[in-house]
Amino acid sequence: MPTSPLKTQVTPGQARREGRPGIALTVIAACQLMVVLDATIVNIALPHIQEALSFSTTDLSWVLSAYTLTFGGLLLLGGRAGDILGRRRVFMTGILLFTFASLLGGFAQEPWQLLAARALQGVGGAIASPTSLALITTTFPEGPERNRAFGVFAAVSAGGGAIGLLAGGMLTEWLDWRWVLFVNVPIGALIAFLTPLYITESERHPGRFDIAGALTSTLGMASLVYGFIRASEEGWRDSLTVASFVAAVVLLAAFAVVESRAREPITPLRMFADRNRSGTYVIMLSLAAAMFGMFFFIVLFVQNVLGYSPIEAGLAFLPVTVAIITGAGLSQRLLPVLGPKPFMVTGSALTGVGLLWQTFIAPDSSYVTGVLGPMVLFGFGMGLNFVTLTLTAVSGVAQHEAGAASGLLNATQQVGGSLGLSILVTVFGTASREEGDKQARDFLAHATPEQQAEFARTHQLPAPWSHEVLTHGISTAFTAAVAMVGLALLTALIVIRVRKSDLAALSGTAEAAGPPAA
């Protein structure tokens, strides 16, 4: 019997249905959409997760931080793995791990089970996401075709947040909060099935894995975040709180030593030698810290105080996505004319004004005055910064290191968001505890015997007393967020010295780094 032509032509690692770039790009973009979407799709479901699994408000932040810490901490290692082991193989591994973790999270019955699944999702995302971007460079030839593919990838990254808000609202309201995790299972399985059919394996490059650097940085940041959240509940003198901070200092110091001695470090410390790049990382860290907190607390406010359904909450956040995209588009057009510094300063200032406005949030605040107005200002300011920070991060970097510089910026965004959220949750927890004692005394002074007995049993205040506690904690947390953005503004004013002439050489370098983070 003659051999099939298909079998004789396909070599190991070659796509079995090669020559269909449209389908290949769809598979790659679907992976990025799933990873990006996962942050916001879970955000909308947070109040329902809190009720179903009995999370405290401060512990609820771990549902986000468990994902972003492992994602940000292992992001650079995931990109390195694709170069050394083959990008298609690593891409599929990340997708399957992400899919399996989503399935486990959907079946979680205890808080620790969901948090473990979210951390595992972060590992899968850290493996798949940088590899998906790198696959574009190996799948599409340099020139217009690759540029169009990068454009699709960037559009998916930017639009994934908005899609996640709507999808999270619909799934939570029409089905159950568990479906914000279950929805990844069929999508991930389909991506894993299609990948070997339409995407060819990349060439392997020799190299070393900086496992010690990845572990010490991720565990160090996790200890730091845990210390802040523990302090919000048990106080700063609690032995476990102190032990967490000590462990964080030791681990992060070990990380610095490991990176300074590693032959192929996961975080090249020379990236911080340039003042503009270091300033860019500080600005991104500060803005991400405020951004994660803003989304976390406003989700709780619109659903618990304003009484919005999950779908209404998802729709309520769409204007901030439009504002971010508008700001990003404006900065991209005017950067060659004005240079990056005006956008960093203006963007950080607008973000700070939006957060300052939100410090006045109260139980009787409306959506327009308490949420919409400040969110649009905040989002537009963030949009002005996103493209600007990405280009500045790769300014003056050799083309072969542009990916590392851009990847480090993305990792800074994720880790900064986790750290910032933990700090803001600590501020929220302390303020809420003090306000809760005050509101409890007021409630008991006016409560009926039946209400007093119910409070003694549940230790939960009914509305409007509970709304007073929640909004007081949120407004106090936003005050701390204003300080974080103030650091970004000062850095933009004092540290950044990139001129518009420095951007002239960035066209090729920016392409090597990939599209900006969304």
C-alpha positions in Angstrom: 0.0 0.0 0.0 1.5 3.4 -0.9 2.4 5.8 1.9 0.1 8.9 2.4 1.8 12.1 1.1 0.8 13.7 4.4 2.8 11.2 6.4 5.9 11.5 4.3 6.0 15.3 4.4 5.4 15.9 8.1 8.5 16.1 10.1 8.7 16.0 13.9 7.4 19.2 15.3 5.9 20.4 12.0 2.2 21.5 12.0 0.1 18.7 10.5 -2.0 21.3 8.7 0.6 23.9 7.9 -0.1 27.0 5.8 -3.2 28.3 7.6 -1.9 31.4 9.4 -5.4 32.7 10.2 -6.3 29.6 12.3 -2.8 29.6 13.9 -3.3 33.3 14.9 -6.8 32.5 16.3 -5.4 29.7 18.5 -2.6 32.0 19.8 -5.0 34.9 20.4 -7.5 32.6 22.1 -4.8 31.6 24.6 -4.0 35.3 25.4 -7.7 36.1 25.7 -8.3 33.3 28.2 -5.3 34.4 30.3 -6.2 38.2 30.2 -9.9 37.6 30.7 -9.3 35.5 33.8 -8.4 38.5 35.9 -11.6 40.5 35.3 -14.0 37.6 34.9 -13.2 36.5 38.5 -13.4 40.1 39.8 -17.1 40.4 39.1 -17.8 37.1 40.9 -15.9 38.1 44.1 -19.0 39.0 46.3 -20.6 35.6 45.3 -17.3 33.7 46.0 -17.1 35.5 49.4 -20.6 34.4 50.3 -20.3 30.8 49.0 -16.9 30.0 50.6 -17.1 32.3 53.7 -14.1 34.5 52.9 -13.5 37.6 55.0 -13.1 40.7 52.9 -9.4 40.9 53.5 -8.8 37.2 52.7 -10.9 37.6 49.6 -8.1 39.6 48.0 -6.1 36.3 47.8 -8.4 35.1 45.1 -6.8 37.8 42.9 -3.3 37.8 44.5 -2.8 34.0 44.3 -3.1 34.3 40.6 -1.2 37.4 39.9 1.7 36.5 42.2 2.5 33.2 40.5 1.7 34.7 37.1 4.0 37.7 37.6 6.7 35.8 39.5 7.1 33.1 36.9 6.4 35.1 33.7 10.0 35.5 32.7 10.8 31.9 33.5 7.9 30.8 31.2 9.4 32.8 28.4 12.8 31.2 28.9 11.3 27.7 29.0 9.8 28.3 25.6 13.2 29.2 24.1 15.0 26.2 25.7 12.3 23.4 25.4 10.4 24.5 22.3 7.6 27.1 22.3 4.8 24.9 21.0 5.5 22.2 23.6 5.7 24.8 26.5 2.6 26.6 25.1 0.5 23.4 25.3 1.8 22.6 28.7 0.8 26.0 30.0 -2.6 25.7 28.4 -3.3 22.3 29.9 -2.1 23.3 33.3 -4.3 26.4 33.2 -7.3 24.4 32.1 -6.8 21.7 34.8 -6.5 24.4 37.5 -9.7 26.1 36.3 -11.5 22.8 36.6 -10.2 22.3 40.2 -11.1 25.8 41.1 -14.7 25.4 39.8 -15.1 22.4 42.2 -13.6 24.1 45.2 -15.5 23.6 48.5 -13.1 25.4 50.8 -11.2 28.7 50.5 -7.8 27.0 50.5 -8.8 24.8 47.6 -9.8 27.8 45.4 -6.6 29.7 46.3 -4.5 26.7 45.4 -6.3 26.4 42.1 -5.8 30.1 41.4 -2.1 29.9 42.1 -1.9 26.9 39.7 -3.8 28.9 37.1 -1.1 31.6 37.5 1.6 29.1 36.9 -0.1 27.9 33.7 -0.7 31.5 32.6 3.0 32.4 33.2 4.0 29.4 31.0 1.5 30.0 28.2 1.3 33.8 27.9 4.9 34.8 27.0 5.2 31.7 24.8 2.1 32.7 22.9 3.6 36.1 22.1 6.9 34.5 21.0 5.0 32.0 18.8 3.9 35.0 16.6 7.5 35.7 15.8 8.2 32.1 14.7 4.8 31.6 12.9 4.6 34.9 10.9 7.4 36.3 8.7 8.8 39.8 9.6 6.9 42.6 7.9 3.2 43.5 7.5 2.0 40.0 8.2 3.7 39.9 11.6 2.7 43.5 12.4 -1.0 42.6 11.7 -0.6 39.5 14.0 0.9 41.7 16.8 -2.1 44.1 16.3 -4.6 41.3 16.8 -2.7 40.1 19.8 -2.6 43.6 21.3 -6.4 44.1 20.6 -7.2 40.9 22.3 -5.1 41.9 25.3 -6.8 45.2 25.5 -10.4 43.9 24.9 -10.0 40.9 27.1 -10.7 42.9 30.2 -14.0 44.2 28.9 -15.1 40.8 27.7 -14.2 39.3 31.1 -16.4 41.9 32.9 -19.4 41.1 30.8 -18.8 37.3 30.7 -18.2 37.2 34.4 -21.5 39.1 35.0 -23.5 36.8 32.7 -22.0 33.6 34.0 -22.4 34.5 37.7 -26.0 35.7 37.3 -27.4 33.2 34.9 -25.5 30.1 36.0 -23.2 30.3 39.1 -19.9 31.8 40.1 -18.1 28.5 39.5 -18.7 28.9 35.8 -16.2 31.8 35.6 -13.7 29.0 36.1 -15.4 26.2 34.3 -15.7 28.3 31.1 -11.9 27.9 30.6 -12.1 24.1 30.4 -13.7 23.7 26.9 -11.7 26.7 25.5 -8.4 25.4 26.9 -9.1 21.8 25.6 -9.9 23.1 22.1 -6.7 25.2 22.0 -4.6 22.3 23.1 -6.2 20.1 20.4 -5.7 22.6 17.6 -2.2 23.7 18.5 -0.2 20.7 17.0 -2.4 20.9 13.9 -1.7 24.5 12.9 1.4 25.6 14.8 4.9 24.4 14.1 7.4 23.7 16.9 10.1 26.4 17.2 13.8 25.7 17.2 15.3 25.0 20.6 18.0 27.2 22.0 20.5 26.1 24.6 20.2 27.8 28.0 19.8 27.5 31.7 16.7 27.7 33.9 17.0 30.2 36.8 14.8 28.1 39.1 16.4 29.6 42.3 15.7 33.1 41.1 12.1 32.4 40.2 11.3 30.6 43.5 13.0 33.1 45.8 11.3 36.1 44.1 7.8 34.5 44.0 8.0 33.1 47.5 9.5 36.4 48.8 6.6 38.5 47.4 4.0 36.0 48.6 5.4 36.2 52.1 5.3 40.0 51.9 1.7 40.0 50.7 0.7 37.5 53.3 2.3 39.6 56.0 0.3 42.7 55.1 -3.0 40.8 54.9 -2.3 38.9 58.2 -1.5 42.3 59.8 -4.9 43.6 58.8 -6.7 40.9 60.7 -4.3 40.0 63.6 -2.2 43.2 64.1 1.4 44.1 63.5 2.7 42.4 66.6 1.2 39.0 65.7 4.0 36.4 65.6 3.0 35.0 62.2 2.8 38.5 60.8 6.4 39.3 61.9 7.6 35.9 60.7 6.1 36.6 57.3 7.9 39.9 56.9 11.2 38.4 58.1 10.8 35.5 55.6 10.1 38.1 52.9 13.3 40.1 53.6 15.4 36.9 53.7 13.9 35.5 50.5 14.1 38.8 48.5 17.7 39.3 49.7 18.5 35.8 48.5 16.9 36.6 45.2 19.1 39.6 44.7 22.2 37.5 45.5 21.1 34.7 43.2 20.4 37.1 40.3 23.8 38.9 40.7 25.6 35.5 40.4 23.5 33.6 37.9 24.9 33.1 34.4 21.5 33.5 32.9 19.4 35.3 35.5 15.6 35.4 35.2 15.8 39.1 36.1 18.9 40.7 34.6 19.8 43.3 37.2 21.6 45.4 34.6 18.1 46.4 33.4 17.9 48.6 36.4 21.1 50.5 35.7 19.3 52.9 33.4 17.5 55.6 35.4 14.6 55.9 32.8 14.0 52.2 32.8 14.1 52.0 36.6 11.8 54.9 36.8 9.4 53.2 34.4 9.3 50.1 36.5 8.6 52.2 39.6 5.8 54.0 37.8 4.2 50.8 36.6 4.5 49.1 40.0 2.8 52.1 41.7 0.0 52.5 39.1 -0.7 48.8 39.1 -0.9 48.8 42.9 -3.6 51.4 42.8 -5.4 49.9 39.8 -5.8 46.4 41.4 -7.2 48.0 44.6 -9.6 50.2 42.7 -11.2 47.4 40.8 -11.3 45.2 43.9 -13.1 47.7 46.1 -15.4 49.2 43.5 -16.7 45.7 42.6 -17.7 45.2 46.3 -19.3 48.7 46.4 -21.5 48.4 43.3 -22.8 45.0 44.3 -23.0 45.2 48.1 -23.9 48.9 48.5 -25.6 49.9 45.2 -27.2 46.5 44.9 -26.1 45.9 41.3 -26.5 42.4 39.8 -23.4 40.8 38.4 -24.4 41.8 34.8 -25.0 45.4 35.9 -21.7 45.4 37.7 -19.9 44.2 34.5 -21.6 46.9 32.4 -20.8 49.5 35.1 -17.1 48.9 34.5 -17.1 49.2 30.7 -16.6 53.0 30.6 -13.2 52.5 32.3 -12.1 50.1 29.6 -13.2 52.6 26.9 -11.2 55.4 28.7 -8.1 53.2 28.9 -8.3 52.4 25.2 -8.9 56.1 24.3 -5.9 57.2 26.4 -3.7 54.6 24.9 -4.7 55.5 21.3 -4.1 59.2 22.0 -0.6 58.6 23.5 0.4 56.3 20.7 -0.4 59.0 18.1 1.2 61.9 19.9 4.3 60.2 21.4 6.5 61.1 18.4 5.5 64.7 18.7 5.5 65.3 22.5 7.8 62.6 23.8 7.0 60.2 26.7 7.4 62.4 29.8 4.3 64.6 29.3 2.1 61.5 29.1 3.6 59.9 32.2 3.1 63.1 34.2 -0.4 63.9 32.9 -1.5 60.2 33.1 -0.3 59.8 36.7 -1.8 63.1 37.7 -5.2 62.2 36.2 -5.1 58.8 37.8 -4.4 60.4 41.2 -7.3 62.9 40.8 -9.6 60.0 40.0 -8.6 58.1 43.1 -8.8 61.3 45.2 -12.3 61.7 44.0 -13.1 58.2 45.2 -11.9 59.0 48.7 -15.3 60.8 49.1 -17.3 57.6 48.4 -20.2 57.1 50.9 -23.3 54.8 51.2 -25.4 57.5 49.5 -23.0 58.0 46.6 -24.6 57.4 43.2 -23.0 55.4 40.4 -22.4 58.6 38.4 -20.7 60.7 41.2 -19.1 57.9 43.2 -18.0 55.5 40.5 -18.4 56.6 36.8 -16.7 60.0 37.0 -13.6 59.0 39.0 -13.3 55.7 37.0 -13.2 57.5 33.7 -10.5 59.9 34.9 -8.5 57.0 36.3 -8.9 54.9 33.2 -7.9 57.7 30.8 -4.8 58.4 32.9 -3.8 54.7 32.9 -4.3 54.6 29.1 -1.9 57.5 28.6 0.7 55.5 30.6 0.4 52.0 29.1 2.0 52.5 25.7 4.3 55.2 27.0 5.7 52.9 29.7 6.2 50.0 27.4 8.2 52.1 24.9 10.3 53.7 27.6 11.1 50.3 29.1 12.7 49.2 25.9 14.4 52.5 25.1 18.2 52.1 24.8 18.0 48.3 25.1 19.7 46.0 22.6 17.1 44.4 20.3 17.9 40.9 21.6 17.1 42.1 25.2 13.9 44.0 24.3 11.8 41.0 25.2 13.4 40.7 28.7 12.9 44.5 29.3 9.2 44.4 28.3 8.6 41.1 30.1 10.0 42.6 33.3 7.6 45.5 32.9 4.7 43.1 32.7 6.0 41.1 35.7 6.3 44.4 37.6 2.7 45.1 36.8 1.4 41.8 38.1 3.6 41.7 41.2 3.0 45.4 42.0 -0.7 44.8 41.7 -0.6 42.0 44.2 1.6 43.9 46.7 -0.5 47.1 46.3 -3.7 45.2 46.8 -2.4 43.6 50.0 -1.3 47.0 51.4 -4.7 48.6 50.5 -6.5 45.6 52.0 -4.5 46.1 55.2 -5.5 49.8 55.3 -9.1 48.8 54.6 -9.2 46.1 57.3 -7.8 48.4 60.0 -10.2 51.2 59.1 -13.2 48.8 58.8 -12.5 47.2 62.2 -12.5 50.5 64.0 -15.5 51.8 62.1 -17.3 48.4 62.7 -16.9 48.8 66.5 -18.4 52.3 66.3 -21.3 51.2 64.1 -22.0 48.1 66.2 -22.4 50.3 69.3 -24.8 52.6 67.4 -26.7 49.6 66.0 -27.1 47.9 69.4 -28.4 51.2 70.9 -31.3 51.2 68.5 -31.8 47.5 67.8 -34.7 45.4 69.0 -34.0 42.4 71.3 -34.4 40.1 68.3 -31.9 42.1 66.2 -29.5 42.1 69.2 -29.8 38.3 69.5 -29.1 37.9 65.7 -26.1 40.1 65.9 -24.7 38.2 68.8 -25.1 35.0 66.8 -23.7 36.2 63.4 -21.5 39.2 64.4 -22.8 40.8 61.1 -24.3 44.3 60.9 -27.4 44.8 58.7 -27.7 47.7 56.3 -27.3 50.6 56.5 -24.7 50.1 59.3 -22.7 47.5 57.3 -22.7 49.9 54.3 -21.1 52.6 56.5 -18.4 50.2 57.6 -17.7 49.1 54.0 -17.5 52.6 52.5 -15.4 54.0 55.3 -12.9 51.2 54.8 -12.9 51.8 51.0 -12.5 55.5 51.2 -9.6 55.1 53.6 -8.0 52.6 51.3 -8.3 55.0 48.4 -6.4 57.6 50.4 -3.5 55.2 50.5 -3.9 54.5 46.8 -3.5 58.3 46.2 -0.2 58.1 47.9 0.9 55.2 45.7 0.0 57.2 42.6 1.8 60.2 44.1 5.0 58.1 44.0 4.4 57.5 40.3 3.9 61.2 39.6 7.0 62.2 41.5 9.0 59.6 39.6 7.7 60.8 36.3 8.6 64.4 37.2 12.1 63.8 38.7 13.5 60.6 37.4 12.3 60.3 33.8 14.5 62.1 31.2 13.6 60.3 28.0 13.4 62.8 25.1 11.2 62.4 22.0 14.3 62.0 19.9 15.1 58.8 21.9 11.9 57.2 20.5 13.1 57.4 16.9 15.1 54.2 17.2 12.3 52.2 18.9 10.4 50.9 16.0 12.4 47.7 15.6 13.0 47.3 19.3 9.4 47.7 20.2 8.4 45.0 17.7 10.9 42.7 19.3 9.4 43.4 22.7 5.9 42.8 21.5 2.7 44.9 22.0 2.2 46.7 25.3 0.6 45.1 28.3 -3.2 45.8 28.8 
